Amino acid sequence: MFRMTAICCVCTLVSVSPAMAEKNAEIAPKIAKLESPTVTETFDKPLSKLMSGVKGEWAVSDGVLVGKELAADKHAAVLNYQKLNRNSVVRFSFKLDGDTKGFNFSLNHAKGHLFRVNVTPSGMSVNLDKDKSDPNSKAVAMGSAKAKFEQGVWYTMQVEMIGDRAVAQVDNGVSIEVSNQALDTDKPNYRFVVRGDSLSLDDLHIWELN
């Protein structure tokens, strides 16, 4: 059974002008050594078979993947990249438009939700999800940082996941490092979760690590 464990986290924030944010930026890793990515998705063609919309509407348009929430679903829009992973690094570009006020980059374990990186217009956080099989379980904020994420601006996020450690960075200077024993597990997929009418994604890179 999945159970939450004691938390040890480090959170750092460097204030950088949003003008420095850009699409497909290089971000120096903090705990991983990177060579060539295992996966590269530029969305210049229809979605690969590994990528599927679970909720909402997800479509490739002008070389960008755009997701939107649908009122009929009564649920946030969810996109799965169905690839088993344990230790890996993910980097992608994102842009918020319309009434979209943020999104989650989310990882599951075999039996349910595990943790997520949450972006809002005023900051970013890394949260351990509650264990739905345990009525006493609660979500836990492992780290957070204040930052400004503007509508209509491209940013690049990189998330390193090695053993019980995770580092989430954005090219505007936000960096959150966390550690929790629960993170050291197989993860069946990568997920993007959004509420609102326009989250754009592009330049997805995945590095699988031993």
N, C-alpha and C positions, 0 to 999 in steps of 0.2 A: 504494500500500500504506500502511496506517495504521501510523505509527511514533510512539513516545513521544519527547517532546522535553524540553529542559531545563526545570526546574521553578522557579517563583518563587512563593512562597505566603506569605500573612500569616494568622495565626491569632489571634483574640482571644476572650476569654471574660469575661463579666460574670456574677458569681454573683448569682442572684436566687432568692428563695424559690419553690419549686414551687407554692405556693398562688396565685401570680400567673398561672400558666398557665391558659388557658381555650380554649374552642371558638370558632372563627371570629374570632380576635383580629385587630386591625389591626396590621401590622408595617411600620414605615417603611422603604422601600427605601434601599439604600446607593449603587447605581450606576445605577438605572433611574428613569425618570419615568413614573408610572402614571396612566392615565385610566380609562376603563371597561373591564372585562375582556372578552376575546373569548369566553371560555367560562365558564359557571357551572353546576356540577353540585351539587344539594342532595340527591340520592338520595331524592326523594319519590315517584319512579316507577321502573319497571324501567330497567335500564342502557341507555344510548344505544347505537346501533350502533357507535360509535367505541370503545367500552369492552368488552373481552372478557377472560375468564380463560384464560390459556394453561396454567397448572398450578394444582392445588388447587381449592378450592371458594370461589366468590365470589357472595354473594347480598345483595340489599337487604332490610333488616329494620328496621321502625320508623324509617324515614327515614335510615338509616345503612348504608353498604356494609361488610360483614363478610367478611374473607378468612381461610381456614384451610388449613393444609398437610394433604395426604392421604398417609398412609403408602404407599398403593399406587403413588403417583407416583414415590416415591424421589427427590424433588426438592422444593425450596422452592416454595411457592405463588407464582404470577406473574400479575399483571394488567397488560394493555397498554391505554393510551389512545392509539389509533392516529391520531396527528395530527403531520404533518411540522412540524418547528420548527428554528430556528437560534438566533435571539435571542428570549428570552421570559422571563417571570416566572411561577412557579407557587406558589400558596399553598393549603394544605389543612390540615384538622384530623385528628389521629390519636389513637388510644387503644390501649394494649396491655392484654390481659387473659389469664387462664388461664396456660398455660405459654409464652406468646410472649415472647421475650427481646429483641425488637428487630425492625427491618426495614430495607430499603434503598429509597431513591428513586433509580431508576437511569435513565440515558440511554445509548442506543446510537448508533453511527454506522452508515453504510450496510453495513459488512461485519462488524459484531460489537459487542461491549461497548465502551463508551467510559469513563464514570465514574459514580460513585454516591455518594450521601450515606447513611452508615450510622449508625443509631441503636441504642444498647444501653442497658441500665439505668444504666450509669456514664459515658456520654459520647456524643459524636458525632464523626464523621470524614468527610472528603471524599477519595475514593480514585480514582486513575486506574487503570482496569482493564488487565490484560495483553492484549497482542495475540496471540490464539490462533494466528494464521498465522505468528508468529515464535517459534521454540522458545527463543530467548534472552530473550524479553520477560518481565517480571515486573510485578505490580501495584505501584503506588507510592502511598504515603500522602502526599497533598498538604497536608493540614492536619487537626488534631484538637483537641478541647477536652473537658475533664472536665465532667460535669454529671450531674444526677440525673433520670432519667425513671422515674416511679413507675407501677406497674400501676394501671389503673382511673382514670387522670387524663387528661383531654383536654388536648392541646397543639396549637399551631398552628405549622406550618413554612412558611417562604417561601424559595424558591430563585430567585435572579436569575442569568441566563445571557446575557452579552453579549460577543460576540467570544471572546477567549481568557480571559475572566474569569468567575468564578462566586462568588456569595455565598450561603451557606446560613445562615439565622437561624431560631431558635425563640423563642416568646414567653416562655420562662423565662430569657432572657438570653444564650443560646448564639449565637455568631456566628463563622463561619469564612469567610475570604476567600482565594481561590486564583487563580492564573493559570498557564495552560499553553497553548501554541500548539495542541495537539491538540484543545482544546475548541472552537475556532473552525471548526465544520463543521456540515453539515446533520445533523439527528437525526430518525429516522423516527417516534419515538413517545416517550411517557413511560411508565415502568414502576414498579410497586410489587412488591417481593419480600419474602416473610415466611416464617419458620419458626416453627411453633407453631399453636395452635388459635384465636387470636382477635386479629386486627388490625382495628380499626374505622376507617373513613375517612369524612369528610364535608366539605361546604363547599369543594369543589374549584373554584379560580378560576385561569384562565390568561390572561395578557396577552401578545399577540403584538407584538413590537417590530420596527421597521424596521432 
